[in-house]
Amino acid sequence: MTDKPEHLPERLALLSDINAAKYLSMGVLSGQESPPYIALNKLTEPLDDMTARSEVVPIRDLIDDVMHLYRHDVSTKADAWLAPRLHAALRLTRREAADSRLWNFLALAVAPDYVVWRHQPTKAKEEGLPAMVVASRFRGAHYTQTFSRLWWAAELFRDGSDYGPVEVACGNQDILNTVLRFDIIDHRPTAQAFIRLVAKKKVNTGREVNALARAANTAASTLMYDVLAEDDEWDGSLFEEWIREADSAPPVPRKILPKGPDDGPVPSEAIEALVRCFEELFDEYARVRGKPEAGGD
């Protein structure tokens, strides 16, 4: 399996999609060889930021810790542990997080071993076979790339400074694989309503999550969730303050959840309005694959 880089770069950098693709060989994707770190680093663009949030070592330490904690149980538990802590350690703006070059660098130059460890097919791991990880786990859309999807899940499912809902979201693979793709999840009450339904086991299996996500996304064109469940106006200054505090922030805790940016919780009445709406959508319109239709034989 790919080894941890012997000489970590000191700071995060940017690696273009084209240059990242050049080094996604069969050997790298299967974990049989490491990326050519020296060549990669020559192709990167340094970040302008020189604060603590661009330091590589704290991020790599988190990755080492999650691989140790879940060494016997590589699953969504690892996602649920790492997502809030990665978000709290990086302290990115959404604009920064939308730059795929950052995630390319993290996957190839900082933690290619984690990408293989987390996403190599389970059967191959059990049998010691060199099955390949799909390339999009190294370089891909925000909802498939290994680290990008965790950051965005933490950003979209946190309830203000509370990362508790993120653990629920990342503990269900279908939320990451399906719900994270839909624009409706940018609406904070919508995101929290999904989590409430999963937490109360109204929507439990992967098929149920997928069915509700499709139904809710289709209904969004007529129901206008932002009107049905109005969110408070977002105060970006509080988020910016959280980013500025990166240099003085303590290390991200391992045994308890960190605290995210204190930019306000989602109004509970807005969440409850959408919980009721989604329950109705699920009961009446969601088509769960393999489940008999209501009123069927």
Secondary structure, 3 states (H helix, E strand, C coil): CCCCCCCCCCECEECCHHHHHHCCCHHHHHCCCCCCHHHHHHCCEECCCCCHHHEHHHHHHHHHHHHHHCCCCCCHHHHHHHHHHHHHHHCCCHHHHCCHHHHHHHHHHHCHHHHHHHHCCHHHHHHCCCCCCCHHHCCCCCCCCHHHHHHHHHHHHCECCECHHHHHHHCCHHHHHCHHHCHHHHCHHHHHHHHHHHHCCCCCCHHHHHHHHHHHHHHHHHHCHHHHCCCCCCCHHHHHHHHHHHHHCCCCCCCCCCCCCCCCCCCHHHHHHHHHHHHHHHHHCCCCCCCCCCCCC
